């Protein structure tokens, strides 16, 4: 194939014209990718927020239904002035209770206690009373960190526990609030110390 003398610079001219278009196309592709990643991260962070809050409510309500004794007390207020509560569930073994008194799914065969408390704006689940809060069940998630803004309990009727939990995403600043009441059929000792 012979190249004519008057067509030698044509490839360089095409490259000079196409280079800004290629740069613009790559810039748009990178911007689109980063925007999609940001939107996906925000959606995942909101999902993590709702999932963590629902999981805490589910765990506490299941523990409350099975507990023989429930103790609620205020823990120290944080620098922001917010006060949080700690709740402790004490269980009885099935052998100590009449199984016919309560549906079987309300009973758990455990001897130890369960505590839920707030430490550094995260909910901690503990089985024993010690000074180590090493088992956070909220916050610290890689996909979306959360913080607790409200964690309160009240007795609204005999053996009925009212739970209020509000959490906030540190990524999107969205808040989610759950309030529910739980009937505690096995509870014989309920204490709230404010």
C-alpha positions, 0 to 999 in steps of 0.5 A, a space after each residue: 500500500 502506497 501512502 500519498 505525500 499529501 496524506 502524511 499528516 492526516 493521522 496526527 491531525 486526527 489524534 490532535 482532534 480526538 485527544 480532548 474528546 478522549 480526555 473528556 470521555 475518560 473524565 465523564 467515566 471516572 465521574 460517573 463511577 465515583 458518583 455511583 460508588 457514593 450513591 451505593 455507599 449511602 444506600 448501604 449505610 442506610 441499610 446498615 442503620 435500619 438492619 442494626 436497629 431492627 436486630 437490637 430490637 429483635 434481640 431485646 424483645 426475644 430476651 425480654 419474653 424469656 426473662 424471669 427478672 428484668 432490671 433497668 438502670 440509668 448509666 452515666 450521661 455523656 458530655 452531650 448531656 444524653 442519658 442512656 439506660 442499661 437493661 439486664 435480663 436474668 433467666 430461669 431454667 425451664 426445669 424451674 418453671 411450669 412449661 404449661 404456663 407459657 408457650 415454649 418459644 418464650 422460654 430459654 434454657 440458660 442460667 446466665 444474664 444478658 445486659 445491653 448497655 451503651 458505651 461510646 454511643 454504641 450498644 454493647 451486649 454482655 453476659 457477665 458484669 465486668 468493666 470490659 465492653 468488648 462486644 458491640 452489636 452496633 456501630 463500627 461497620 465498614 459499610 456504614 458506621 452508626 451511633 445511638 441517640 436514644 435508648 430508653 425503657 419504661 414499664 407501661 403496664 404489669 409485665 409490659 416493657 416499652 422500648 425506644 431506640 433511635 440510631 443515626 448513620 454517621 455516613 448519611 446523618 439519617 435517623 431511624 427510631 423504633 418503639 415497641 412494647 413487649 409482654 414478658 410472661 415469665 417475668 416475676 421481678 421487674 425493677 427500674 432505678 432512675 
